[in-house]
Amino acid sequence: MDEKINQNSEWAEEEAFWTGHCHYLLQALAHAMLRCKVWRLASTGKVFTLIDIFDFAKAYDKEHPLPEGQFYRTTIEGAIGLCHGAEYRTHWLFTPMEPGEERDALLQELQQKLDEMEAEEQKNQAT
């Protein structure tokens, strides 16, 4: 019986991820980053790049575990929200940044940082 429960739980977890329903902000970010690399905090408009939101999500997941019945939801555009039991009750946390020069500059800066991080990683592996 326990094996069947575990198997059903695993299927539910997998289904939740592919439908954009996640138990952790990091999972939601993994789903959202397929479509978006720069977001705005919905409440203030503060800009978060992929690196910024990744660091934020790691800390947030540790400090704020979700209560039973709540989940993070992502949209096809890359928005991330917190649902209180049902999708129609989504409280949007991060919305994709609108196209424009500012976003383009942030994406270019982000790519440079990622390239630097990759070069540093390769350098560390070589030594």
JOLIN-V230730 format. One record per pair of residues at least 12 apart in sequence whose C-alpha atoms are under 6 Angstrom apart, sorted by the first residue. I is the first residue (numbers start at 0). J is the second residue. D is the distance in whole Angstrom. If there is no record, write none. Layout:
# JOLIN-V230730
i,j,d
I,J,D
I,J,D
This chain:
# JOLIN-V230730
i,j,d
19,72,5
19,73,5
20,71,6
20,72,5
21,70,5
21,71,5
22,70,5
24,56,6
25,56,6
31,77,4
34,76,6
34,77,5
35,77,5
36,48,6
36,49,5
37,96,6
38,93,6
38,94,5
38,95,4
38,96,5
39,93,5
39,94,5
39,96,6
40,92,6
40,93,5
41,92,5
41,93,5
68,84,5
69,82,6
69,83,5
69,84,5
70,82,5
78,93,6
78,94,4
78,95,6
79,92,6
79,93,5
80,92,5
